[in-house]
């Protein structure tokens, strides 16, 4: 089954399964009528990229919301920082309103401004995000947490954000997990001791990193696996667990993104997490 797109109106959830149930089942939630207006001063941020070009995104992180990767005058950079702080508040309000089971349980991390076209240069296959993949962070193990992401297309010229989504996680895992290399707790401890990783890499993190790479490396799978194209119009917001939904970013520029974490134990149904799906695929608990 291909990951479904579930449309949600501003007034409330659409008929059928709850939004939390849909999200945990591998859906992408699409909101077409949520307001996030720009002030006249802020409109410059969608007229040209306010980025220093050293990284593909501009972002804020931490309690101080320090701005990284931005360009422009001091006044413009502070306005962009405030825009990202406001988008983080928008994402928090969305979770509280539409996913109330997660309210107070989600930890909001980095917030990013993404003004550039999806990078179609001849990157290494590992960095090519047009290829179907699930999200995993090499230096930041997450263990028993989920990756929840809230995106918004802010393009002023009518350009959609183009995605493709793949088959359900369990079907994909059944094909790839048996061939993945085994986990080494000793290696995980060494990586953490050398500060190559911010914490000890769990078996889950190990498997997800190797799944990320195996998926991107397999061009036959990329071409022939079950998948569907999705277009997110300007003004649309979409939400998904990016560690569960296979996705590829195919086109578009000017987007806002919020990353958040949710503990597996705080899901409505922890058994639907990739952590538990991988354990069932292996036939034993993960280490």
Backbone bond lengths (Angstrom), bond angles and torsions (degrees), N, CA, C in turn:
res aa  C-N    CA-C-N  psi(-1)  N-CA   C-N-CA  omega(-1)  CA-C   N-CA-C  phi
1 X - - - 1.454 - - 1.517 109.88 -
2 X 1.327 117.74 135.48 1.463 122.48 176.89 1.521 108.92 -82.66
3 X 1.325 116.30 144.36 1.462 120.96 -179.97 1.521 110.58 -55.21
4 X 1.337 118.63 125.71 1.463 120.82 -177.48 1.528 112.20 -79.81
5 X 1.337 115.91 154.32 1.457 122.97 172.75 1.527 106.76 -104.76
6 X 1.323 117.17 119.98 1.465 122.56 -176.95 1.525 108.61 -108.46
7 X 1.338 117.25 117.22 1.463 121.90 179.75 1.522 110.46 -83.85
8 X 1.336 115.08 137.35 1.458 121.49 -177.38 1.519 108.61 -128.32
9 X 1.325 117.36 132.48 1.462 120.81 177.06 1.520 110.09 -89.97
10 X 1.316 116.22 160.68 1.455 121.22 -179.43 1.525 111.64 -60.75
11 X 1.336 116.73 -31.19 1.468 120.77 -176.00 1.523 112.39 -68.52
12 X 1.325 117.18 -25.91 1.452 117.91 -179.58 1.501 111.74 158.54
13 X 1.319 117.08 -178.24 1.466 121.28 -179.20 1.513 111.97 -60.36
14 X 1.313 116.25 147.38 1.456 121.27 175.14 1.518 109.01 -75.50
15 X 1.336 117.72 161.42 1.464 119.87 -179.96 1.528 111.21 -59.27
16 X 1.317 115.88 154.02 1.465 120.19 178.26 1.514 110.76 110.82
17 X 1.333 117.88 -155.91 1.465 121.42 -177.51 1.522 111.14 -59.64
18 X 1.321 116.58 151.96 1.457 119.88 177.71 1.523 109.84 -61.94
19 X 1.330 115.41 158.58 1.462 119.26 -178.42 1.525 111.39 -65.39
20 X 1.319 117.44 -35.99 1.469 119.64 176.83 1.518 110.07 -63.26
21 X 1.321 117.09 -43.70 1.458 120.07 178.94 1.524 110.93 -62.01
22 X 1.325 116.40 -42.74 1.462 119.90 178.89 1.522 111.09 -63.86
23 X 1.328 116.38 -44.45 1.460 121.47 -178.55 1.525 110.89 -62.30
24 X 1.319 116.59 -46.65 1.460 120.19 -179.42 1.520 111.83 -70.04
25 X 1.325 116.97 -19.16 1.456 120.74 176.54 1.516 113.71 -85.87
26 X 1.345 117.13 0.18 1.457 120.02 176.23 1.515 115.17 102.97
27 X 1.330 117.58 20.56 1.462 120.98 179.29 1.528 111.37 -87.96
28 X 1.323 114.90 161.69 1.457 123.26 167.26 1.519 106.24 -108.77
29 X 1.343 117.37 123.41 1.458 121.37 178.98 1.519 109.14 -89.49
30 X 1.340 116.68 127.67 1.468 121.60 -179.04 1.542 108.84 -112.39
31 X 1.338 115.66 122.87 1.463 122.40 176.39 1.528 107.80 -111.31
32 X 1.325 117.01 119.22 1.471 120.32 -174.12 1.524 113.72 -101.86
33 X 1.332 118.40 -8.97 1.465 118.50 -172.21 1.528 113.39 -133.28
34 X 1.322 117.94 30.19 1.460 120.80 176.07 1.525 109.41 -90.15
35 X 1.315 116.45 132.99 1.465 121.11 -176.70 1.520 111.42 -84.35
36 X 1.326 115.43 135.12 1.455 121.99 170.03 1.533 106.27 -148.76
37 X 1.337 117.16 75.46 1.473 120.29 -173.58 1.523 112.33 -73.59
38 X 1.333 114.65 151.63 1.457 122.58 173.56 1.531 108.56 -100.77
39 X 1.317 116.65 143.41 1.461 120.63 171.69 1.527 108.94 -74.92
40 X 1.339 118.21 162.64 1.479 119.24 176.75 1.526 112.41 -54.25
41 X 1.334 118.02 -37.72 1.463 120.26 179.37 1.525 110.30 -67.23
42 X 1.325 117.49 -39.41 1.465 121.27 -176.72 1.520 112.64 -71.33
43 X 1.315 118.61 -18.57 1.463 120.38 -177.59 1.522 112.60 -61.43
44 X 1.326 117.75 -21.29 1.468 120.41 177.92 1.527 111.70 -63.01
45 X 1.339 117.45 -23.17 1.462 120.54 -176.49 1.527 112.89 -74.45
46 X 1.335 117.18 -10.25 1.461 120.43 173.34 1.526 111.60 -114.68
47 X 1.328 116.05 11.21 1.465 120.87 175.42 1.516 111.31 -98.00
48 X 1.323 116.17 -29.80 1.475 122.01 173.00 1.518 107.71 -156.69
49 X 1.330 118.00 156.24 1.470 120.30 -177.93 1.528 111.80 -71.21
50 X 1.306 117.14 126.18 1.458 122.27 173.26 1.528 108.26 -98.12
51 X 1.324 115.25 67.43 1.460 122.46 -177.28 1.513 108.78 -135.57
52 X 1.332 115.79 146.51 1.464 119.13 -176.84 1.524 113.28 -80.38
53 X 1.337 117.52 -6.01 1.453 121.38 176.35 1.513 115.06 82.15
54 X 1.332 117.86 -3.17 1.464 120.20 -179.85 1.523 112.32 -80.54
55 X 1.306 116.26 -21.98 1.463 122.58 177.40 1.519 107.82 -138.23
56 X 1.350 116.63 162.87 1.464 118.94 -175.57 1.522 112.72 -78.77
57 X 1.359 117.38 -14.58 1.449 120.94 -178.19 1.522 110.87 -132.32
58 X 1.329 115.61 156.68 1.459 123.34 168.44 1.520 106.15 -105.23
59 X 1.333 118.33 138.93 1.459 117.94 -175.91 1.517 112.68 -149.44
60 X 1.330 114.36 162.87 1.459 121.97 168.40 1.521 107.64 -118.57
61 X 1.338 115.13 147.56 1.461 120.74 179.35 1.518 109.45 -144.23
62 X 1.317 115.07 155.87 1.452 121.15 172.77 1.512 114.38 75.25
63 X 1.336 114.55 176.00 1.465 121.01 -176.11 1.519 111.96 -65.29
64 X 1.339 116.86 -29.22 1.466 119.80 -179.17 1.523 112.74 -83.68
65 X 1.330 117.27 -8.94 1.473 122.29 -179.41 1.524 111.31 52.55
66 X 1.330 115.01 46.76 1.468 119.84 178.00 1.518 109.79 -64.75
67 X 1.320 116.64 132.34 1.463 122.31 -178.49 1.521 109.52 -86.19
68 X 1.345 115.86 132.20 1.461 120.91 -179.51 1.524 110.03 -128.22
69 X 1.317 114.49 137.64 1.462 119.94 173.22 1.508 115.79 85.05
70 X 1.336 118.62 8.96 1.465 121.12 -174.91 1.528 111.26 -90.16
71 X 1.322 114.39 161.10 1.461 122.52 173.46 1.528 107.95 -126.56
72 X 1.339 116.59 170.14 1.457 121.43 179.41 1.511 111.76 112.81
73 X 1.327 115.94 179.42 1.458 121.25 178.16 1.521 110.05 -70.42
74 X 1.330 116.26 168.71 1.460 120.06 177.27 1.529 110.77 -58.83
75 X 1.337 116.31 -39.64 1.473 119.89 178.72 1.519 111.00 -64.57
76 X 1.320 117.27 -42.88 1.465 120.93 -179.32 1.530 111.19 -67.10
77 X 1.325 116.76 -41.05 1.462 118.96 179.96 1.526 111.36 -65.87
78 X 1.316 117.22 -37.59 1.462 119.04 177.50 1.535 110.56 -67.84
79 X 1.332 117.25 -37.55 1.467 119.74 177.32 1.523 110.81 -64.88
80 X 1.335 116.98 -38.19 1.465 120.18 177.96 1.528 110.03 -67.78
81 X 1.319 116.57 -39.47 1.467 119.69 176.77 1.522 110.61 -60.22
82 X 1.319 116.76 -44.27 1.466 120.86 179.74 1.529 111.22 -66.21
83 X 1.330 117.22 -34.39 1.460 120.61 175.98 1.528 110.40 -61.83
84 X 1.328 116.56 -43.10 1.463 120.00 179.85 1.525 111.38 -69.24
85 X 1.320 117.57 -36.61 1.466 120.19 174.51 1.525 109.85 -61.74
86 X 1.319 116.45 -40.41 1.471 120.64 178.96 1.528 110.88 -67.22
87 X 1.331 117.01 -36.57 1.463 118.83 178.14 1.522 110.46 -68.07
88 X 1.322 117.67 -37.09 1.463 119.67 175.75 1.528 110.52 -60.29
89 X 1.337 116.96 -41.10 1.464 120.29 177.33 1.531 110.65 -65.76
90 X 1.323 116.99 -37.13 1.474 121.84 175.97 1.527 109.85 -60.43
91 X 1.332 117.49 -44.41 1.465 121.49 -179.98 1.525 110.70 -65.55
92 X 1.324 116.56 -41.08 1.467 119.72 178.12 1.523 110.88 -62.14
93 X 1.343 116.73 -41.99 1.465 120.52 179.31 1.525 111.01 -66.10
94 X 1.331 117.37 -36.15 1.462 120.63 178.10 1.530 110.25 -62.55
95 X 1.318 116.92 -45.39 1.458 120.10 179.24 1.522 110.68 -61.70
96 X 1.328 116.65 -45.33 1.462 120.54 -179.07 1.527 111.46 -62.29
97 X 1.323 117.11 -40.69 1.468 121.07 -176.13 1.521 112.78 -77.06
98 X 1.325 117.42 -45.35 1.463 120.25 -170.05 1.531 113.75 -104.39
99 X 1.329 116.61 -18.52 1.465 120.76 179.83 1.535 108.42 -128.62
100 X 1.320 117.92 57.56 1.469 120.51 -171.64 1.521 113.83 -60.95
101 X 1.331 118.35 -23.45 1.473 120.26 177.15 1.525 111.50 -62.74
102 X 1.329 117.36 -21.22 1.462 121.86 -179.31 1.534 112.67 -98.11
103 X 1.321 118.14 -7.80 1.466 121.03 -175.50 1.523 110.30 -58.67
104 X 1.329 115.87 131.47 1.454 121.22 -179.37 1.511 114.12 80.16
105 X 1.320 117.90 -5.02 1.467 121.81 -178.13 1.532 112.07 -110.61
106 X 1.318 116.82 -15.50 1.459 121.78 -177.47 1.527 109.75 -90.03
107 X 1.321 117.26 132.66 1.465 122.98 175.55 1.520 108.49 -100.67
108 X 1.316 116.97 118.44 1.463 121.09 -177.62 1.520 109.70 -87.81
109 X 1.333 115.20 126.95 1.462 121.94 -175.69 1.532 109.13 -107.79
110 X 1.336 117.37 -129.30 1.451 121.08 -174.27 1.526 113.56 -68.66
111 X 1.343 114.71 145.96 1.466 123.10 175.54 1.521 106.95 -121.18
112 X 1.336 117.34 130.46 1.463 118.49 -173.27 1.522 113.17 -128.31
113 X 1.326 113.38 151.50 1.478 125.42 173.40 1.522 105.50 -111.18
114 X 1.333 115.49 122.87 1.462 120.52 -173.54 1.524 109.68 -122.21
115 X 1.328 116.72 89.13 1.465 119.67 -173.18 1.525 115.15 -87.33
116 X 1.323 117.47 -12.41 1.454 119.83 -171.58 1.524 112.69 -91.75
117 X 1.315 115.26 152.68 1.463 121.54 172.40 1.525 108.97 -59.88
118 X 1.342 115.96 146.46 1.458 120.07 175.17 1.519 109.08 -50.91
119 X 1.323 116.03 130.79 1.464 122.13 -172.56 1.523 110.24 -73.53
120 X 1.330 115.88 111.45 1.468 121.16 179.31 1.526 112.27 -108.33
121 X 1.341 116.09 15.67 1.461 118.43 174.99 1.522 109.99 -65.16
122 X 1.316 116.81 169.95 1.464 120.48 179.80 1.521 109.37 -79.60
123 X 1.343 114.39 73.57 1.445 120.62 177.74 1.525 109.44 -76.31
124 X 1.324 115.91 168.35 1.452 118.42 170.18 1.514 108.25 -62.26
125 X 1.322 116.84 151.04 1.460 119.41 -178.06 1.521 111.49 -58.43
126 X 1.332 117.32 -30.20 1.465 120.34 -178.05 1.523 111.82 -68.84
127 X 1.330 117.70 -30.74 1.474 121.66 -178.30 1.522 112.90 -94.48
128 X 1.297 117.55 -1.34 1.462 121.19 -175.44 1.528 110.08 -83.53
129 X 1.337 116.32 99.06 1.463 120.39 -176.55 1.522 113.56 -82.81
130 X 1.338 118.00 3.90 1.466 118.92 169.50 1.526 110.35 -76.64
131 X 1.327 117.33 -16.21 1.463 120.53 179.32 1.529 109.48 -82.73
132 X 1.321 116.03 143.36 1.458 120.11 177.52 1.524 110.14 -56.39
133 X 1.338 115.91 134.67 1.458 119.88 -179.06 1.520 109.47 -160.79
134 X 1.323 116.01 165.70 1.455 122.68 166.28 1.527 107.00 -111.75
135 X 1.329 116.48 149.32 1.455 119.87 -175.11 1.521 111.55 -76.82
136 X 1.324 115.17 137.16 1.458 123.37 174.32 1.522 106.67 -153.05
137 X 1.327 117.27 143.26 1.454 121.70 -173.59 1.530 110.11 -110.87
138 X 1.327 118.73 113.33 1.474 120.89 -175.26 1.526 114.41 -59.45
139 X 1.344 117.51 -41.32 1.465 119.42 -174.84 1.523 113.36 -97.79
140 X 1.313 117.41 -5.71 1.464 120.95 -174.38 1.525 110.43 -127.13
141 X 1.335 118.27 78.45 1.466 120.28 179.93 1.530 111.10 -58.94
142 X 1.340 116.52 141.88 1.464 118.88 -177.76 1.526 112.87 -115.92
143 X 1.333 117.80 -12.26 1.462 119.98 172.93 1.512 114.03 56.20
144 X 1.331 116.37 -112.28 1.463 122.57 -175.69 1.532 111.68 -96.20
145 X 1.320 116.36 39.83 1.461 120.68 176.51 1.521 110.04 -123.24
146 X 1.318 115.40 157.68 1.457 123.37 176.10 1.526 110.08 -107.92
147 X 1.334 116.20 154.10 1.461 122.04 177.98 1.526 108.41 -104.84
148 X 1.323 116.06 107.82 1.462 122.80 177.65 1.520 108.19 -104.73
149 X 1.347 117.34 131.13 1.462 119.24 -176.93 1.524 110.17 -130.21
150 X 1.342 113.66 140.20 1.470 121.86 -179.55 1.520 107.07 -120.48
151 X 1.334 116.86 116.85 1.462 123.46 -177.00 1.526 110.10 -112.14
152 X 1.339 116.53 153.90 1.464 120.90 172.66 1.525 109.51 -145.81
153 X 1.322 115.72 131.40 1.461 121.98 176.22 1.524 108.13 -83.87
154 X 1.344 117.43 118.49 1.465 121.91 -179.59 1.532 111.03 -114.59
155 X 1.328 116.64 20.63 1.467 120.01 -178.76 1.528 110.24 -63.34
156 X 1.357 118.07 131.24 1.464 120.25 -176.34 1.528 113.76 -88.11
157 X 1.322 117.45 -6.62 1.466 120.91 -172.30 1.521 113.13 -110.80
158 X 1.315 117.34 18.09 1.459 120.64 175.98 1.512 115.02 81.58
159 X 1.348 118.24 8.21 1.463 120.08 -178.09 1.526 110.48 -78.90
160 X 1.327 118.11 128.05 1.462 119.91 177.35 1.528 110.84 -76.18
161 X 1.305 115.15 159.80 1.461 121.01 167.51 1.521 105.59 -91.59
162 X 1.304 116.74 123.82 1.460 121.69 -174.75 1.513 109.95 -100.86
163 X 1.307 115.40 127.15 1.465 122.98 176.12 1.508 108.87 -126.38
164 X 1.313 115.75 164.17 1.455 120.96 159.17 1.516 107.01 -131.10
165 X 1.314 115.74 146.25 1.462 121.21 179.35 1.519 108.38 -120.62
166 X 1.329 115.26 151.62 1.455 120.14 -174.92 1.511 113.57 -110.04
167 X 1.314 114.12 -163.27 1.468 120.89 -177.70 1.522 111.08 -73.48
168 X 1.330 115.99 171.81 1.456 120.18 -178.48 1.529 110.70 -65.49
169 X 1.323 114.88 153.40 1.462 122.37 -172.83 1.528 112.04 -60.08
170 X 1.333 117.46 -43.26 1.464 120.25 -176.43 1.522 111.31 -62.65
171 X 1.340 117.16 -40.61 1.468 120.11 179.30 1.520 110.53 -64.52
172 X 1.335 115.81 -43.80 1.460 119.76 178.43 1.523 110.95 -63.21
173 X 1.345 117.18 -45.27 1.456 120.74 -177.60 1.525 111.68 -61.69
174 X 1.328 116.36 -38.25 1.462 119.27 179.36 1.519 112.70 -60.72
175 X 1.336 117.00 -28.05 1.460 121.02 -179.82 1.525 112.30 -82.93
176 X 1.331 117.54 -34.59 1.457 120.29 -169.39 1.528 114.54 -104.31
177 X 1.324 118.26 -33.75 1.464 120.08 -172.95 1.527 113.62 -58.80
178 X 1.341 120.37 -41.11 1.472 118.75 -177.54 1.528 114.26 -57.78
179 X 1.330 117.78 -24.44 1.463 120.14 -177.54 1.531 113.44 -96.93
180 X 1.330 118.62 0.67 1.456 120.44 -177.12 1.523 110.89 -77.27
181 X 1.333 117.75 149.43 1.470 120.05 178.43 1.519 111.36 -67.60
182 X 1.329 116.69 152.75 1.447 121.92 -178.50 1.517 112.97 -70.49
183 X 1.312 115.01 159.55 1.467 122.97 -178.89 1.525 110.49 -87.58
184 X 1.337 115.85 139.48 1.457 121.56 177.68 1.522 109.67 -119.58
185 X 1.341 119.24 107.40 1.469 120.14 176.21 1.526 112.60 -58.38
186 X 1.327 117.18 -34.32 1.460 120.55 179.25 1.517 110.74 -63.51
187 X 1.325 116.46 -45.60 1.463 120.75 177.98 1.526 110.72 -61.89
188 X 1.329 116.90 -39.90 1.468 121.05 179.41 1.525 110.83 -62.66
189 X 1.337 116.90 -42.92 1.473 120.33 178.62 1.523 110.97 -65.40
190 X 1.325 117.20 -38.23 1.464 121.19 180.00 1.524 111.06 -65.63
191 X 1.328 117.57 -43.65 1.466 121.13 178.63 1.525 111.14 -59.47
192 X 1.333 116.11 -39.64 1.458 120.22 179.21 1.532 110.76 -70.50
193 X 1.338 116.93 -41.08 1.464 120.68 -179.83 1.524 111.41 -62.76
194 X 1.336 116.31 -36.18 1.466 121.31 178.87 1.524 112.88 -82.95
195 X 1.348 115.82 0.04 1.468 123.65 -179.74 1.524 112.39 61.74
196 X 1.332 115.66 26.17 1.467 120.11 170.90 1.522 109.20 -73.19
197 X 1.324 115.82 -32.96 1.461 121.55 172.07 1.525 108.40 -116.91
198 X 1.350 116.22 153.58 1.464 120.88 -176.96 1.522 112.27 -77.03
199 X 1.314 116.66 -17.55 1.458 122.77 177.72 1.520 107.46 -153.89
200 X 1.327 117.45 175.62 1.461 120.05 179.62 1.520 110.28 -68.56
201 X 1.298 115.82 130.14 1.465 122.01 178.86 1.531 109.24 -74.55
202 X 1.329 117.13 120.13 1.466 121.49 178.74 1.529 109.99 -78.72
203 X 1.330 115.38 170.90 1.465 118.07 175.67 1.522 110.42 -61.88
204 X 1.325 116.79 -35.22 1.467 119.76 176.43 1.523 110.86 -59.70
205 X 1.338 117.08 -48.94 1.470 120.34 179.07 1.525 110.97 -59.84
206 X 1.324 116.49 -42.12 1.462 121.56 177.51 1.533 111.18 -57.86
207 X 1.311 116.37 -48.71 1.473 120.24 -179.20 1.517 111.61 -64.40
208 X 1.337 117.12 -41.93 1.470 119.71 -177.52 1.524 111.66 -66.52
209 X 1.327 117.01 -39.13 1.466 119.21 177.43 1.527 110.94 -63.44
210 X 1.329 116.27 -41.84 1.465 119.15 179.70 1.528 111.70 -72.27
211 X 1.337 117.72 -31.61 1.468 119.75 173.85 1.522 110.49 -65.98
212 X 1.328 116.23 -44.91 1.471 121.10 177.73 1.526 109.91 -53.08
213 X 1.325 116.55 -47.55 1.461 120.58 -177.07 1.529 111.87 -72.18
214 X 1.331 116.21 -41.81 1.466 119.17 -178.38 1.512 111.35 -63.19
215 X 1.323 116.77 -38.94 1.464 120.72 178.77 1.525 110.96 -64.57
216 X 1.326 116.05 -48.28 1.466 119.35 -176.71 1.525 112.32 -67.96
217 X 1.311 116.51 -29.69 1.471 120.70 -177.18 1.523 112.35 -77.76
218 X 1.321 117.66 -24.33 1.465 122.40 -172.40 1.532 110.15 -89.05
219 X 1.317 117.39 93.35 1.460 121.03 -175.43 1.523 112.50 -70.51
220 X 1.321 117.83 -27.31 1.466 119.43 174.80 1.525 109.96 -65.77
221 X 1.328 116.71 -42.45 1.462 120.12 177.57 1.524 110.04 -64.55
222 X 1.326 117.15 -43.78 1.462 120.38 -180.00 1.527 111.87 -57.50
223 X 1.302 116.08 -38.15 1.467 120.03 -176.90 1.521 113.20 -82.47
224 X 1.319 117.58 -33.61 1.464 119.99 -167.17 1.528 115.56 -116.97
225 X 1.327 118.21 -7.19 1.462 119.85 178.96 1.526 110.24 -67.91
226 X 1.328 118.48 155.07 1.467 120.60 175.03 1.530 110.28 -56.76
227 X 1.311 117.49 131.67 1.462 121.60 -177.57 1.520 110.20 -164.22
228 X 1.332 115.66 162.10 1.462 121.38 179.39 1.514 109.15 -145.60
229 X 1.336 115.95 145.94 1.460 121.86 176.00 1.531 109.72 -84.40
230 X 1.339 115.67 143.11 1.465 122.00 179.46 1.520 108.05 -133.24
231 X 1.346 116.92 138.62 1.454 122.42 177.56 1.529 108.17 -118.01
232 X 1.328 116.05 125.10 1.459 121.16 175.67 1.524 108.24 -107.78
233 X 1.315 116.31 115.09 1.460 122.27 -174.37 1.529 111.13 -74.96
234 X 1.335 117.48 158.94 1.467 119.77 173.35 1.523 110.73 -54.29
235 X 1.324 115.82 136.63 1.461 120.99 -177.54 1.513 113.90 90.87
236 X 1.329 117.34 -9.97 1.455 119.68 178.56 1.532 110.65 -88.15
237 X 1.331 114.59 146.97 1.459 123.59 176.66 1.518 107.78 -119.63
238 X 1.332 117.24 138.33 1.458 119.03 177.71 1.524 110.11 -135.59
239 X 1.323 114.48 148.59 1.461 122.52 -171.24 1.520 108.59 -133.04
240 X 1.323 116.34 135.11 1.456 118.73 177.67 1.522 110.51 -159.72
241 X 1.315 115.96 160.61 1.461 121.43 167.50 1.525 106.71 -84.68
242 X 1.318 116.88 105.88 1.462 120.29 -173.62 1.524 113.18 -79.33
243 X 1.340 117.02 -4.69 1.456 120.85 171.72 1.524 111.76 -88.13
244 X 1.319 117.01 -8.32 1.461 122.66 -177.49 1.525 111.82 -112.66
245 X 1.327 116.34 -38.34 1.460 121.56 -176.12 1.527 109.50 -91.89
246 X 1.300 116.48 120.43 1.462 119.94 174.76 1.514 108.57 -72.66
247 X 1.332 115.70 131.44 1.459 120.02 -174.26 1.519 110.11 -150.34
248 X 1.316 114.81 157.47 1.455 122.64 172.89 1.516 108.00 -140.22
249 X 1.335 117.30 134.93 1.465 122.18 178.08 1.524 108.34 -90.12
250 X 1.321 116.80 114.71 1.459 121.26 -169.73 1.530 114.22 -102.67
251 X 1.323 118.52 -19.71 1.458 119.41 -178.69 1.514 111.34 179.13
252 X 1.330 114.98 163.99 1.457 121.10 178.64 1.511 111.71 117.03
253 X 1.329 115.39 154.07 1.464 121.46 176.72 1.516 109.05 -142.49
254 X 1.287 116.67 157.97 1.458 126.62 -175.18 1.523 111.02 68.21
255 X 1.327 114.06 94.90 1.453 121.88 -178.90 1.523 108.26 -146.25
256 X 1.324 115.92 150.23 1.458 122.35 169.75 1.519 108.22 -110.63
257 X 1.333 115.96 148.07 1.476 120.28 -176.75 1.517 109.52 -145.43
258 X 1.331 114.82 137.59 1.460 121.53 174.98 1.516 109.27 -122.92
259 X 1.329 116.48 126.95 1.458 121.95 174.68 1.526 108.88 -99.77
260 X 1.325 115.69 138.25 1.468 121.04 178.03 1.523 109.00 -141.38
261 X 1.323 115.62 160.42 1.468 121.28 -179.86 1.522 110.08 -123.02
262 X 1.313 115.08 141.92 1.461 122.42 176.54 1.518 108.07 -131.66
263 X 1.313 117.80 129.84 1.466 120.78 177.29 1.525 109.77 -65.86
264 X 1.316 115.92 141.40 1.465 120.53 178.73 1.525 110.39 -54.79
265 X 1.323 117.46 -40.76 1.466 121.28 -177.89 1.521 112.36 -63.91
266 X 1.347 116.90 -19.39 1.461 120.68 -179.48 1.524 113.07 -92.95
267 X 1.323 117.34 1.46 1.457 119.68 172.90 1.524 109.80 -68.77
268 X 1.330 115.29 157.66 1.458 119.68 172.24 1.528 109.58 -63.75
269 X 1.333 115.87 -37.81 1.465 121.64 179.26 1.522 109.24 -138.71
270 X 1.347 117.62 92.01 1.465 120.64 -178.78 1.521 114.03 -57.47
271 X 1.336 117.55 -23.28 1.458 119.87 -178.94 1.524 112.63 -67.15
272 X 1.320 117.61 -13.26 1.462 120.78 179.12 1.527 112.34 -94.03
273 X 1.318 116.86 3.23 1.463 120.72 178.41 1.525 110.18 -74.76
274 X 1.337 118.15 155.47 1.478 119.45 175.03 1.527 111.60 -62.55
275 X 1.338 116.83 -29.55 1.465 119.13 177.10 1.539 110.70 -57.85
276 X 1.336 116.52 -47.40 1.460 120.10 -177.32 1.534 111.26 -76.77
277 X 1.313 117.06 -31.99 1.469 119.65 177.05 1.521 110.15 -64.60
278 X 1.333 117.34 -42.27 1.463 120.15 178.83 1.528 111.14 -66.27
279 X 1.326 116.86 -37.18 1.471 119.31 177.01 1.528 110.53 -62.75
280 X 1.322 116.77 -41.39 1.464 118.96 178.52 1.526 110.77 -67.37
281 X 1.328 117.04 -35.39 1.471 120.34 178.24 1.529 110.69 -63.03
282 X 1.328 116.28 -39.20 1.458 121.56 179.81 1.529 112.40 -82.07
283 X 1.312 117.18 -19.20 1.461 120.70 -179.32 1.506 114.16 80.13
284 X 1.348 116.99 21.06 1.466 121.17 -179.71 1.525 109.05 -162.58
285 X 1.344 118.10 162.19 1.472 120.10 175.66 1.531 111.16 -64.75
286 X 1.311 115.96 149.79 1.469 120.17 175.88 1.516 109.62 -79.10
287 X 1.334 115.10 153.22 1.460 120.80 178.65 1.517 110.94 -96.11
